Amino acid sequence: MERERKRQKIVKKKKSSLSFVLFGSTGDLSRKKLFPALANLIERFEANVTIYALGRKPMEVSKLLEKQCVNVKDKEKCERELFPR
């Protein structure tokens, strides 16, 4: 427990940058698992995140976030703050 707290403090002190490439970002798995996990990661560790979303269907960013942020705890925050356009 103590070790985990120290690890979290270290991670929070460093402002890290992450890049993700999501293949199939318009699909069901992304909506149910990947977008909620990414929102949690961004919120928890305050990382600078770049997401490249690739899918079969052409889609505008606003429509993609509207569809994929359904399972994120705070949907409005997801669309507005966690994944800014």
TALIN-V409668 format. One record per backbone hydrogen bond with DSSP energy under -0.5 kcal/mol. NH is the residue of the N-H (numbers start at 1). CO is the residue of the C=O. Records with the same first field share a line. If there is no record, write none. Layout:
NH->CO  CO
//
This chain:
5->1
6->2
7->3
8->4
9->5
10->6
11->7
12->8
13->9
14->10
16->14
18->48
20->50
22->20  52
23->21
24->54
25->22  54
27->24
31->27
32->28
33->29
34->29
35->30
37->33
38->34
39->35
40->36
41->37
42->38
43->39
44->40
45->41
46->42
48->16
49->47
50->18
52->20  50
53->51
54->22  52
64->60
65->61
66->62
67->63
68->64
69->65
70->67
71->68
72->69
75->73
78->74
79->75
80->76
81->77
82->77
83->78
84->81
//
